[in-house]
């Protein structure tokens, strides 16, 4: 849970555009019916990875998540 909160604070921070933050929040919100799926463009995904990777310098607890996101970008 602390890692999720750390990532959420990065996503809601000033380095991530509001429209991209809103997409992430939509995925994190419990859907009324079924599963919520939000597609990200490659550049949007890259922005998120870069923001979390940069934030891990100040918050080392984000390092495992940054590594996971980087690995997913390489798929």
C-alpha positions in Angstrom: 0.0 0.0 0.0 2.8 2.6 0.7 4.2 1.9 -2.7 0.8 2.5 -4.3 0.4 5.7 -2.4 3.9 6.8 -3.5 3.2 6.1 -7.2 -0.2 7.9 -6.8 1.5 11.0 -5.3 3.9 11.0 -8.4 1.0 10.6 -10.8 -0.9 13.5 -9.2 2.2 15.6 -8.9 3.3 18.5 -11.1 5.4 16.4 -13.5 2.5 14.4 -14.9 -0.1 16.3 -17.1 -3.6 16.4 -15.6 -5.2 14.5 -18.5 -2.8 11.6 -17.9 -3.3 11.8 -14.1 -7.1 11.5 -14.8 -6.6 8.3 -16.9 -4.6 6.7 -14.0 -7.2 7.7 -11.5 -9.9 6.2 -13.7 -8.1 2.9 -13.6 -7.7 3.1 -9.8 -11.4 3.8 -9.2 -13.7 0.9 -8.5 -15.9 0.4 -11.6 -19.6 0.0 -11.2 -19.9 -2.7 -13.9 -17.0 -4.9 -14.8 -13.4 -3.8 -15.3 -12.3 -0.4 -16.3 -9.7 -0.4 -19.0 -7.9 2.7 -20.2 -5.5 2.6 -23.1 -2.4 4.7 -22.9 -0.5 5.9 -25.9 3.2 5.0 -26.0 4.3 8.6 -25.1 1.8 8.6 -22.1 3.2 5.4 -20.8 6.7 6.7 -21.2 5.8 9.9 -19.2 4.5 7.8 -16.3 7.6 5.6 -16.3 9.9 8.6 -16.5 8.0 10.4 -13.6 8.2 7.3 -11.4 11.8 6.6 -12.3 12.8 10.2 -11.4 10.8 10.1 -8.1 12.6 7.0 -7.0 15.7 9.2 -6.4 13.9 10.9 -3.5 11.7 7.9 -2.5 13.7 4.6 -2.8 10.6 2.6 -2.0 9.4 3.3 -5.6 12.5 1.5 -7.0 10.7 -1.9 -7.5 7.8 -0.3 -9.2 10.0 1.8 -11.4 11.8 -1.4 -12.5 8.5 -3.2 -13.1 7.3 -0.3 -15.3 10.5 -0.2 -17.2 10.3 -3.9 -17.9 6.7 -3.6 -19.1 7.7 -0.8 -21.5 10.3 -3.1 -23.1 7.7 -5.8 -23.9 
